[in-house]
């Protein structure tokens, strides 16, 4: 009888997890049915809808005329625009137009935020997002993702410059990403831990798969584009030489930030996209990529740094500001920072001797 009872309890727990949808989970995490809780739940529901639409397009990309390849245009970052970038950006705008929840959408594909005037009297939130991360992977059928962040609008954005967004990442009230791979996953945090959901196509719902994810204190993976080795500062090259000479490290780099981050979140390790000698600010956008993922990583017990400061403390100078990124397990991020600090100390000592 005891075995039957324990099996029944385990079965009930499985059913409970299988019934936990994304919108329900947000309300449970906030332990409230307040207006703000319902707003966040509804916003996450709209993000989930965008994810479903983009995922469907991805799965049929090779069959849909005009889905793959370049548009021939260049975005605000000076990068060639893929057709899927445009489609995904339009999807996010479309699903929030009728929501009444969000006043502005800021995307790395748009020079300025997109305003929804009819929402602004009641929708005091801003969605910041990277519609397609890793778009270079699209035409070769490799994984890619979307990244999002939610902030409350502060003050009156009269001139349309969205200056209230030029604050540090601790102003985020939620952040997450969608991973388009063998299954479509949505990972999010509203400041109460990090939770992942898998899209069940038969239900059309994102179902809870892992709650309260914790990144290991140390992991075997280091993820970076070593093709940039000779363009990096010597301190980063020192770290790479270190992992090459010590056992227990594995290089994994896919060219899609979301995919590489997802691996490290679950397995531990570190992702690096440092600045180069020519571009010390690096490539990744602070508001649309680095800050949302730093929010998640800190909630999971990890760390995120530029090498000099915590990512969530960095103030962007403009909507499309960039910053170097070192993110992952606490011990691994600390190790990378130690090489940076050692080189900085050597440089200071060298200057003192020269004087």
VENMOKA-V854454 format. One line per field, one symbol per residue. psi: psi as a letter, one per 40 degrees, with the letter a starting at -180 (. if undefined). burial: # if it has 9 or more other C-alpha atoms within 8 Angstrom, else .. Layout:
psi=???
burial=???
//
This chain:
psi=dddddddddddddddddeehiddddddddefifiddddddddddddddddddddddddeededhhediaideihadeeihhidddddddddddddedededhdihhieehdiihigddddddgfihhhihdhhfeeedeefiiaaiiiihiihhahgdeeefdeefiieeeheiiaihhhadihihhiifefihiiihhhdddfihhhdhifhhhidiiehhhigeeedeeiidddddddddddeiieihhhheehddddddddddeiaihhgiiiddgeeadihddecddddddddddeeaihieddihdeehhididfiiiihhiaiddddddddddddddddddddddddd.
burial=................##.########.........###################.#...#.....##.#...###...#######.##.###.###.############..##.#..##..#############.##....###########...#....#.#.#.##..##########..#######..########....#####.#.#############......##.#####...#.....#..##.#######.##############...############################..#####.#..############.##..##.##.##............
//
